[in-house]
Amino acid sequence: MSAETRTVGGPAVHPCAPGAREGWLGPVLVLVGAVTLLRVLALAGDRTDLFVDETQYWFWGQHLAFGYYSKPPLIGWVIRAVTTLFGSDAPFFVRLPAPLFHGATALILGAIAARYRGRGAALWVAAGYATLPMVAVGSLLISTDTIMFPFLAASLMFWLRLCERPEEGETGLALGAGIALGLGFMAKYAAIYFLLCALLGALAVPRFRPSWRAAALATLGFAAAIWPNVVWNAATGFPTVEHTADNIGWVRAPEARAGLHWAKLGEFFVAQFGVMGPVAFGLLLWHAARLRRLAPEERVLLAFALPILAIVMVQALLSRAYANWAAAAYIAGALLVFWQGGRWIRGAAIALNLVACVALPVMAVWPDAVRQPDGRTVMHRYMGRAALSHWIIGQAQLAALPAVVTRDRGVIADLFYTGRNSGLAFYATPPQGRPRDQYELTEALPAGTSGDVLFVTSNAGAACAQGLTPLAETTPKDGAYKGHTFRAYRVPASCWAGGGSGG
């Protein structure tokens, strides 16, 4: 990178001048440490149940492997490490990595900002990232995005430094960039976007082109980090590829499923104002509109943000896209938005995002306090799951049945977690064709199982009805399953020998 002084959007700062980088760590550590501590305290008072995905990630941690049905393995490893370290599988410890990983991401982004814009920018960026709505949500729930983010930030930091063509340390920086990105990939496959972004950034901004040797070493580091998961996928028939194709939707039958869904595109785009924050996302779009006026390092940050957003917007147009699918864009996006510009506009962005940062933990600690017009709590998706599991476990114990079988992914996910000390066995119904989830892949009722089991379904009937004896039913009055009637039956395990799947 050229050593010229840059003045765009703020005071002149030489990117390699020692004075521009000194003195930032202490204030940023205090800020990030205070925010992280508050979030850990909020987790301690959190009264919500683990969500379906969270119990699944915990389950993965109980069965360590190099891959799982829908995601790479790192989140399961992290949860297993933390719960083993503290000797508890309580929801607090399952979720504890979330605020810690976000805190680490904020520190890394602060380090990047300090190098390019000085100590003040480091504080702005750390505060800006820590208060993003997606980070506020991600600090209360354990997710693959959360585990991926610090590795993406570290990879970006190494890559930018590598592109400065350092006289020493090129090998370490290149391998560091590749390995960090590979570890991000081992948390969530969306990390692969950064490979495309690095390529586009090199093409668009000549100053950020590494040497061929550095690029090759980074690629080698990435390949080495992801190799175990690639081998696992190959050995198991690439279930994650199948799951990804299911999520994308239109790739299965493009002539039948693909279309121009402008409303879904609009919903996704509007949702990004909530993911990053209304002012922050608006600032990102403003920077994109004035691309030619940006400094080289700012243009390369856009190259690590806009392509991700564009790809997911195309997916939303053709089929559907969840709001968080473009979350990787906001690692570089947060840097660009918060490391420069007027204090008032950056302050407004952070102040507005603080509303979510305060409201979300309050609703998690007092989940019954805020209700929607239909009477459901705002947090209803994270309530009532453990209560249903306790009811099912009670029915199995009352009927002296050793195992529970269900087709419902959400139900079995929580049964494995809530019923971990119940002494019962839990099984998914045998899949019809290709497994649809982790439980059908590895936890389906084994062929040849004898005796009776408890079968639980929320459907009116059951396809597997041989010798079916109704035992009990329940209709939760609140929470995730409000209004859904669940029925428990005594069923011979041999009922599924003929291929019935249950209701």
C-alpha positions as CSV (number, residue, x, y, z in Angstrom):
1,M,0.0,0.0,0.0
2,S,1.2,3.5,-0.7
3,A,2.4,5.4,2.3
4,E,0.6,8.6,1.4
5,T,-1.4,10.5,3.9
6,R,-5.2,10.2,3.6
7,T,-7.6,12.9,4.6
8,V,-11.0,11.6,3.4
9,G,-13.7,11.9,5.9
10,G,-11.5,13.0,8.9
11,P,-8.2,14.4,10.0
12,A,-5.0,13.5,8.1
13,V,-3.8,10.1,9.4
14,H,-0.8,8.2,8.1
15,P,-1.9,4.6,8.1
16,C,1.5,3.3,9.2
17,A,2.4,6.2,11.6
18,P,3.0,4.8,15.1
19,G,1.2,7.7,16.7
20,A,-2.0,6.9,14.8
21,R,-2.1,3.5,16.4
22,E,-1.0,4.2,20.0
23,G,-3.3,4.6,23.0
24,W,-6.4,3.0,21.5
25,L,-6.4,-0.3,23.2
26,G,-7.1,0.8,26.8
27,P,-10.2,2.9,26.0
28,V,-11.6,0.3,23.7
29,L,-11.0,-2.5,26.2
30,V,-12.8,-0.5,28.8
31,L,-15.8,0.1,26.5
32,V,-16.0,-3.4,25.1
33,G,-15.4,-4.9,28.5
34,A,-18.2,-2.9,30.1
35,V,-20.7,-3.7,27.3
36,T,-19.8,-7.4,27.4
37,L,-20.1,-7.5,31.2
38,L,-23.6,-6.0,31.0
39,R,-24.6,-8.5,28.3
40,V,-23.3,-11.4,30.4
41,L,-25.3,-10.1,33.4
42,A,-28.4,-9.9,31.1
43,L,-27.8,-13.6,30.1
44,A,-27.7,-14.5,33.8
45,G,-31.3,-13.1,34.2
46,D,-32.6,-14.3,30.9
47,R,-35.8,-16.4,31.4
48,T,-36.3,-17.5,27.8
49,D,-35.9,-21.1,26.6
50,L,-33.2,-22.1,24.2
51,F,-34.5,-21.9,20.6
52,V,-34.6,-24.8,18.3
53,D,-31.3,-23.9,16.6
54,E,-29.6,-23.4,20.0
55,T,-30.6,-26.8,21.4
56,Q,-29.4,-28.3,18.1
57,Y,-26.0,-26.6,18.5
58,W,-25.8,-27.9,22.0
59,F,-26.7,-31.4,20.8
60,W,-23.9,-31.2,18.2
61,G,-21.5,-30.4,21.0
62,Q,-22.5,-33.7,22.7
63,H,-21.5,-35.6,19.6
64,L,-18.2,-34.0,18.4
65,A,-17.6,-34.4,14.7
66,F,-16.1,-32.5,11.8
67,G,-19.5,-31.6,10.4
68,Y,-23.2,-31.8,10.9
69,Y,-26.4,-31.9,8.9
70,S,-26.9,-28.2,8.2
71,K,-23.8,-26.4,9.4
72,P,-20.0,-26.8,9.9
73,P,-18.9,-27.9,13.4
74,L,-17.2,-25.0,15.2
75,I,-20.3,-23.8,17.1
76,G,-20.8,-27.3,18.6
77,W,-17.2,-27.4,19.6
78,V,-17.3,-24.0,21.2
79,I,-20.5,-24.8,23.2
80,R,-19.0,-28.1,24.3
81,A,-15.8,-26.4,25.5
82,V,-17.6,-23.7,27.5
83,T,-20.1,-26.1,29.1
84,T,-17.3,-28.5,30.0
85,L,-15.1,-25.8,31.4
86,F,-17.9,-24.6,33.7
87,G,-19.4,-28.0,34.4
88,S,-22.9,-26.9,33.4
89,D,-25.3,-27.2,30.4
90,A,-27.6,-24.5,31.7
91,P,-28.9,-22.0,29.1
92,F,-26.6,-19.4,30.5
93,F,-23.4,-21.4,29.7
94,V,-24.7,-22.5,26.3
95,R,-25.2,-18.9,25.3
96,L,-22.2,-17.5,27.2
97,P,-19.9,-17.5,24.1
98,A,-22.2,-15.1,22.3
99,P,-21.3,-11.8,24.1
100,L,-17.7,-12.9,24.4
101,F,-17.3,-13.5,20.7
102,H,-19.0,-10.3,19.8
103,G,-16.7,-8.5,22.2
104,A,-13.7,-10.1,20.5
105,T,-15.0,-8.9,17.1
106,A,-15.3,-5.4,18.4
107,L,-11.7,-5.4,19.6
108,I,-10.4,-6.7,16.2
109,L,-12.4,-4.1,14.3
110,G,-11.1,-1.4,16.6
111,A,-7.5,-2.5,15.8
112,I,-8.2,-2.2,12.1
113,A,-9.7,1.3,12.6
114,A,-6.8,2.4,14.7
115,R,-4.3,1.5,12.0
116,Y,-6.1,3.4,9.3
117,R,-7.9,6.3,11.1
118,G,-6.3,6.5,14.5
119,R,-7.3,6.0,18.1
120,G,-10.5,7.9,18.0
121,A,-11.8,5.9,15.1
122,A,-11.0,2.7,17.0
123,L,-13.4,3.8,19.8
124,W,-16.1,4.8,17.3
125,V,-15.9,1.5,15.4
126,A,-15.9,-0.6,18.6
127,A,-18.9,1.2,19.9
128,G,-20.6,1.2,16.6
129,Y,-20.2,-2.5,16.0
130,A,-21.1,-3.4,19.7
131,T,-24.4,-1.5,19.3
132,L,-25.5,-2.9,16.0
133,P,-29.0,-4.5,16.4
134,M,-27.7,-7.8,14.9
135,V,-25.1,-7.8,17.7
136,A,-27.6,-7.0,20.4
137,V,-29.7,-10.0,19.2
138,G,-26.6,-12.2,18.7
139,S,-25.4,-11.5,22.3
140,L,-28.6,-13.0,23.7
141,L,-28.7,-16.1,21.5
142,I,-26.0,-18.4,20.4
143,S,-25.7,-18.5,16.6
144,T,-23.3,-19.5,13.8
145,D,-23.0,-15.8,12.7
146,T,-21.7,-14.9,16.2
147,I,-19.0,-17.6,16.1
148,M,-18.0,-16.7,12.5
149,F,-17.6,-12.9,13.1
150,P,-14.3,-12.6,15.0
151,F,-12.6,-14.9,12.5
152,L,-13.9,-12.8,9.6
153,A,-12.7,-9.7,11.3
154,A,-9.3,-11.3,11.9
155,S,-9.1,-12.5,8.3
156,L,-9.9,-9.0,7.1
157,M,-7.3,-7.5,9.4
158,F,-4.5,-9.8,8.2
159,W,-5.6,-9.4,4.5
160,L,-5.5,-5.6,4.7
161,R,-2.1,-5.7,6.4
162,L,-0.9,-8.2,3.8
163,C,-1.9,-5.9,1.0
164,E,0.5,-3.3,2.3
165,R,3.3,-5.5,1.0
166,P,5.2,-5.7,4.3
167,E,8.9,-6.3,3.9
168,E,8.7,-8.9,6.7
169,G,6.0,-11.2,7.9
170,E,4.3,-11.8,4.6
171,T,4.2,-15.6,5.1
172,G,2.6,-15.3,8.6
173,L,0.1,-12.7,7.5
174,A,-1.0,-14.7,4.5
175,L,-1.4,-17.9,6.4
176,G,-3.1,-16.0,9.2
177,A,-5.6,-14.5,6.7
178,G,-6.4,-17.9,5.2
179,I,-6.6,-19.9,8.4
180,A,-8.8,-17.2,10.1
181,L,-11.1,-17.3,7.1
182,G,-11.1,-21.1,7.2
183,L,-12.1,-21.1,10.9
184,G,-14.9,-18.6,10.0
185,F,-16.0,-21.1,7.3
186,M,-15.9,-23.9,10.0
187,A,-18.4,-21.7,11.9
188,K,-20.7,-20.8,9.0
189,Y,-20.3,-21.4,5.2
190,A,-21.2,-17.8,4.5
191,A,-17.5,-17.0,5.3
192,I,-16.9,-18.2,1.7
193,Y,-18.2,-14.8,0.5
194,F,-14.9,-13.2,1.7
195,L,-12.9,-15.1,-1.0
196,L,-15.1,-13.5,-3.7
197,C,-14.8,-10.1,-1.9
198,A,-11.0,-10.3,-1.7
199,L,-10.9,-11.1,-5.4
200,L,-13.2,-8.2,-6.3
201,G,-11.4,-5.9,-4.0
202,A,-8.0,-6.7,-5.7
203,L,-9.5,-6.2,-9.2
204,A,-11.2,-2.9,-8.2
205,V,-8.5,-1.4,-6.0
206,P,-5.0,-2.0,-7.4
207,R,-3.4,-0.9,-4.1
208,F,-5.0,-3.8,-2.4
209,R,-3.5,-6.6,-4.5
210,P,-1.3,-9.0,-2.6
211,S,1.6,-10.8,-4.3
212,W,0.8,-14.0,-6.0
213,R,2.9,-15.8,-3.4
214,A,0.8,-14.3,-0.6
215,A,-2.5,-15.1,-2.3
216,A,-1.3,-18.7,-2.7
217,L,-0.3,-19.0,0.9
218,A,-3.6,-17.5,2.1
219,T,-5.5,-20.0,-0.1
220,L,-3.4,-22.8,1.3
221,G,-4.2,-21.8,4.9
222,F,-7.9,-21.6,4.1
223,A,-7.8,-25.1,2.5
224,A,-6.0,-26.6,5.4
225,A,-8.5,-25.2,7.9
226,I,-11.6,-26.4,6.1
227,W,-10.2,-29.7,4.9
228,P,-11.7,-31.8,7.8
229,N,-15.2,-30.6,7.0
230,V,-14.8,-31.2,3.3
231,V,-13.7,-34.8,4.1
232,W,-16.7,-35.2,6.5
233,N,-19.1,-34.0,3.8
234,A,-17.7,-36.3,1.2
235,A,-17.9,-39.3,3.6
236,T,-21.5,-38.5,4.5
237,G,-23.0,-37.7,1.1
238,F,-22.7,-33.9,1.4
239,P,-25.7,-33.4,3.6
240,T,-24.9,-29.7,4.1
241,V,-24.9,-29.1,0.3
242,E,-28.3,-30.7,0.2
243,H,-29.5,-28.6,3.1
244,T,-28.2,-25.4,1.4
245,A,-30.0,-26.3,-1.8
246,D,-33.2,-26.7,0.2
247,N,-32.7,-23.3,1.8
248,I,-32.0,-21.6,-1.5
249,G,-35.1,-23.3,-2.9
250,W,-35.1,-22.4,-6.6
251,V,-31.9,-24.5,-7.4
252,R,-33.9,-27.7,-7.0
253,A,-36.3,-26.9,-9.9
254,P,-35.5,-23.5,-11.3
255,E,-38.1,-23.6,-14.0
256,A,-40.8,-24.3,-11.4
257,R,-39.5,-22.4,-8.3
258,A,-37.5,-19.5,-9.5
259,G,-39.3,-16.2,-10.1
260,L,-39.2,-12.5,-9.6
261,H,-40.5,-12.0,-6.0
262,W,-40.2,-8.2,-5.7
263,A,-42.1,-8.1,-2.5
264,K,-39.7,-10.6,-0.9
265,L,-36.8,-8.5,-2.2
266,G,-38.3,-5.4,-0.7
267,E,-38.9,-7.1,2.7
268,F,-35.3,-8.3,2.8
269,F,-33.9,-4.9,1.9
270,V,-36.1,-3.1,4.5
271,A,-35.1,-5.7,7.1
272,Q,-31.4,-4.6,6.6
273,F,-32.2,-1.3,8.2
274,G,-33.2,-3.3,11.3
275,V,-30.2,-5.6,11.1
276,M,-27.5,-2.9,10.9
277,G,-29.6,0.0,12.3
278,P,-31.5,2.5,10.3
279,V,-28.9,5.3,10.3
280,A,-25.9,2.9,10.0
281,F,-27.4,1.1,7.0
282,G,-28.3,4.4,5.4
283,L,-24.7,5.6,5.8
284,L,-23.5,2.4,4.2
285,L,-25.7,3.0,1.2
286,W,-24.6,6.7,1.1
287,H,-20.9,5.6,0.9
288,A,-21.8,3.1,-1.9
289,A,-23.4,6.0,-3.9
290,R,-20.2,8.1,-3.6
291,L,-17.9,5.2,-4.4
292,R,-15.6,7.3,-6.7
293,R,-14.9,9.8,-4.0
294,L,-13.7,7.3,-1.4
295,A,-10.1,6.5,-0.5
296,P,-8.7,3.2,-1.6
297,E,-9.1,1.5,1.8
298,E,-12.7,2.6,1.9
299,R,-13.4,1.2,-1.6
300,V,-11.9,-2.1,-0.6
301,L,-14.2,-2.2,2.5
302,L,-17.1,-1.7,0.2
303,A,-15.8,-4.7,-1.8
304,F,-16.1,-6.7,1.4
305,A,-19.7,-5.6,2.0
306,L,-21.7,-4.8,-1.1
307,P,-21.1,-8.1,-3.0
308,I,-22.5,-10.1,-0.1
309,L,-25.5,-7.8,0.1
310,A,-26.1,-8.0,-3.7
311,I,-25.8,-11.8,-3.8
312,V,-28.4,-12.3,-1.0
313,M,-30.7,-9.7,-2.6
314,V,-30.7,-11.7,-5.8
315,Q,-31.5,-14.8,-3.7
316,A,-34.4,-12.8,-2.1
317,L,-35.7,-11.8,-5.5
318,L,-35.6,-15.3,-6.9
319,S,-36.9,-17.1,-3.9
320,R,-36.5,-15.9,-0.3
321,A,-33.8,-14.7,2.1
322,Y,-33.8,-14.4,5.8
323,A,-32.7,-11.0,7.2
324,N,-29.4,-12.3,8.7
325,W,-28.2,-14.0,5.5
326,A,-26.2,-10.9,4.6
327,A,-24.8,-10.4,8.1
328,A,-21.2,-11.0,7.0
329,A,-21.4,-7.8,5.0
330,Y,-21.5,-5.7,8.1
331,I,-18.1,-6.6,9.4
332,A,-16.5,-4.4,6.8
333,G,-19.6,-2.2,6.7
334,A,-19.3,-1.3,10.4
335,L,-15.7,-0.2,9.8
336,L,-16.6,2.0,6.9
337,V,-19.6,3.6,8.6
338,F,-18.1,4.3,12.0
339,W,-14.4,5.0,11.4
340,Q,-15.0,8.4,9.8
341,G,-17.6,11.1,9.3
342,G,-19.4,13.6,11.4
343,R,-19.7,12.9,15.1
344,W,-23.4,13.8,15.1
345,I,-24.4,11.4,12.4
346,R,-22.3,8.6,13.9
347,G,-23.6,9.4,17.4
348,A,-27.2,9.3,16.1
349,A,-26.6,5.9,14.5
350,I,-25.2,4.5,17.8
351,A,-27.9,6.2,19.9
352,L,-30.7,4.8,17.8
353,N,-29.2,1.3,17.9
354,L,-28.9,1.6,21.7
355,V,-32.7,1.4,21.8
356,A,-32.5,-2.2,20.6
357,C,-29.5,-2.9,22.8
358,V,-31.5,-2.0,25.9
359,A,-35.0,-3.3,24.9
360,L,-33.9,-6.8,23.8
361,P,-32.2,-7.8,27.1
362,V,-35.1,-6.3,29.1
363,M,-37.6,-8.4,27.1
364,A,-35.4,-11.5,27.7
365,V,-35.3,-10.9,31.4
366,W,-39.0,-10.1,31.6
367,P,-40.4,-12.1,28.6
368,D,-44.0,-11.8,29.8
369,A,-44.0,-8.0,30.0
370,V,-44.5,-7.1,26.4
371,R,-47.2,-8.7,24.3
372,Q,-48.4,-8.4,20.7
373,P,-52.0,-7.4,19.8
374,D,-52.9,-11.1,19.5
375,G,-51.9,-11.7,23.1
376,R,-48.7,-13.5,22.4
377,T,-45.5,-12.3,24.1
378,V,-43.0,-10.7,21.8
379,M,-40.5,-13.4,22.9
380,H,-43.0,-16.2,22.4
381,R,-40.7,-18.2,20.0
382,Y,-38.3,-18.6,23.0
383,M,-40.9,-19.6,25.6
384,G,-42.9,-22.8,26.3
385,R,-40.5,-25.2,24.7
386,A,-39.1,-26.7,27.9
387,A,-42.6,-26.9,29.4
388,L,-43.8,-29.0,26.5
389,S,-40.7,-31.3,26.9
390,H,-41.5,-31.7,30.6
391,W,-45.0,-32.7,29.7
392,I,-43.9,-35.3,27.2
393,I,-41.2,-36.7,29.5
394,G,-43.9,-37.0,32.2
395,Q,-46.2,-38.9,29.9
396,A,-43.4,-41.4,29.0
397,Q,-42.5,-41.9,32.6
398,L,-46.2,-42.3,33.7
399,A,-46.7,-44.9,31.0
400,A,-43.4,-46.6,31.8
401,L,-42.2,-46.3,28.3
402,P,-38.4,-46.1,27.7
403,A,-38.3,-44.0,24.6
404,V,-40.1,-41.1,22.8
405,V,-40.5,-40.8,19.0
406,T,-41.5,-37.7,17.2
407,R,-41.4,-36.2,13.7
408,D,-41.3,-32.6,14.9
409,R,-37.7,-31.2,14.7
410,G,-38.4,-28.4,17.3
411,V,-39.9,-30.9,19.7
412,I,-37.1,-33.5,19.5
413,A,-34.4,-30.7,19.6
414,D,-35.7,-29.6,23.0
415,L,-36.3,-33.1,24.3
416,F,-32.7,-34.0,23.9
417,Y,-31.7,-30.9,25.8
418,T,-34.5,-30.7,28.5
419,G,-34.6,-34.5,28.9
420,R,-30.8,-35.0,29.0
421,N,-31.0,-36.4,32.6
422,S,-34.4,-38.1,32.3
423,G,-33.0,-41.6,31.4
424,L,-35.3,-41.7,28.3
425,A,-34.2,-42.3,24.8
426,F,-35.4,-39.9,22.1
427,Y,-35.7,-40.7,18.4
428,A,-36.9,-39.1,15.2
429,T,-39.2,-41.0,13.0
430,P,-37.3,-42.9,10.2
431,P,-36.9,-40.6,7.2
432,Q,-38.8,-41.2,4.0
433,G,-36.0,-40.8,1.4
434,R,-33.4,-38.2,2.1
435,P,-33.1,-37.1,5.8
436,R,-34.6,-33.6,6.4
437,D,-32.6,-32.7,9.5
438,Q,-29.8,-33.8,11.9
439,Y,-32.2,-36.0,13.9
440,E,-33.4,-38.0,10.9
441,L,-29.8,-38.3,9.8
442,T,-28.3,-39.6,13.0
443,E,-31.1,-40.2,15.6
444,A,-33.8,-42.0,13.7
445,L,-35.5,-44.9,15.5
446,P,-33.3,-47.9,14.7
447,A,-34.7,-50.7,12.6
448,G,-35.5,-53.7,14.7
449,T,-36.4,-51.8,17.9
450,S,-38.8,-53.8,20.0
451,G,-41.4,-53.0,22.6
452,D,-43.6,-49.9,22.9
453,V,-42.6,-46.3,22.7
454,L,-44.3,-42.9,23.3
455,F,-45.2,-41.3,20.0
456,V,-45.9,-37.5,20.1
457,T,-47.4,-35.6,17.2
458,S,-49.2,-32.3,16.7
459,N,-51.1,-33.6,13.6
460,A,-54.6,-34.8,13.8
461,G,-53.7,-38.3,12.6
462,A,-50.7,-40.5,12.4
463,A,-49.6,-42.4,9.4
464,C,-48.0,-45.0,11.6
465,A,-51.2,-46.2,13.3
466,Q,-50.6,-49.9,14.0
467,G,-51.6,-50.6,17.6
468,L,-51.8,-47.0,18.4
469,T,-53.2,-46.2,21.9
470,P,-54.1,-42.6,22.8
471,L,-52.7,-41.6,26.2
472,A,-53.0,-37.8,26.6
473,E,-53.1,-34.5,24.9
474,T,-52.2,-30.9,25.7
475,T,-52.7,-27.5,24.1
476,P,-50.3,-24.9,25.4
477,K,-51.9,-21.6,26.2
478,D,-48.8,-19.5,25.6
479,G,-45.3,-19.6,24.1
480,A,-44.0,-21.1,20.9
481,Y,-46.7,-23.8,20.7
482,K,-49.7,-21.7,21.7
483,G,-52.9,-23.1,20.2
484,H,-51.2,-26.3,18.9
485,T,-52.6,-29.6,20.3
486,F,-50.0,-32.3,21.0
487,R,-51.1,-35.9,21.4
488,A,-49.2,-38.7,23.1
489,Y,-49.7,-42.3,22.0
490,R,-48.4,-45.7,23.0
491,V,-47.1,-47.3,19.8
492,P,-45.2,-50.5,19.1
493,A,-41.7,-49.6,17.8
494,S,-42.2,-52.1,15.0
495,C,-44.9,-49.8,13.7
496,W,-42.2,-48.0,11.6
497,A,-40.7,-51.2,10.2
498,G,-43.0,-50.9,7.2
499,G,-41.9,-47.3,6.4
500,G,-44.6,-45.3,8.2
501,S,-43.3,-41.9,9.2
502,G,-45.8,-40.7,11.8
503,G,-47.8,-37.5,11.8
